[in-house]
Amino acid sequence: EIVLTQSPDFQSVTPKEKVTITCRASQSIGGSLHWYQQKPDQSPKLLIKYASQSISGVPSRFSGSGSGTDFTLTINSLEAEDAATYYCHQSSSLPRTFGQGTKLEIK
Amino acid sequence: EVQLVESGGGLVQPGGSLRLSCAASGFTFSSYSMNWARQAPGKGLEWVSYISSSSSTIYYADSVKGRVTISRDNAKNSLYLQMNSLRAEDTAVYYCARGDIGGLMDVWGKGTTVTVSS
């Protein structure tokens, strides 16, 4: 099983800050890494697919990078509505796995 | 609009059974693989099961293997999860999610809540 480890687990940030969340895979997954945003009592929303591909309707301040075992989600100029938990997810192999989540709090 | 709507959740006693359903609309259901995932209260996301577009390939997480069965009816645009021998640790919100060719779960439903308790 591929283990995904996110850091940090929690971050408190101010609006307009730049935020970086990392996801490390226990073995190489190529580019099969995706990022989701989940707000309380909502289902996960896809933000970035295949490491760096943007999703229609997702604000351009969200971007992704990386390959192999190390991946990054970047949020430029954070907005209050970005308060949420962010998960990485790999589709390289079964079982599909998720990172433990990173909770972003807006100060 | 692409939409997935889950139903069938509820309160069940340990050892009991439930059948979850997911109604799909807004896309050609028969062309896509589908998944079930779950989220226990206050916890992260866990993939549960996968079924290919033609039902020819099925996978389960070890945590549910032997106790759940995934199925689909392409004529009815519906996905199912039969859950047996339920345990307290199966308590979660269950989501159905569409899969793309690379395994990405790109569209998720709002979820249905399963509570296993006596």
Interface residues (C-beta under 8 A of the other chain):
Chain A: S32 H34 Y36 Q38 Q42 S43 P44 K45 L46 K49 Y50 Y87 H89 S91 S92 L94 P95 R96 T97 F98 G99 Q100 G101
Chain B: N35 G44 L45 E46 W47 Y50 Y59 A61 D62 Y95 G102 G103 L104 M105 D106 V107 W108 G109 K110 G111
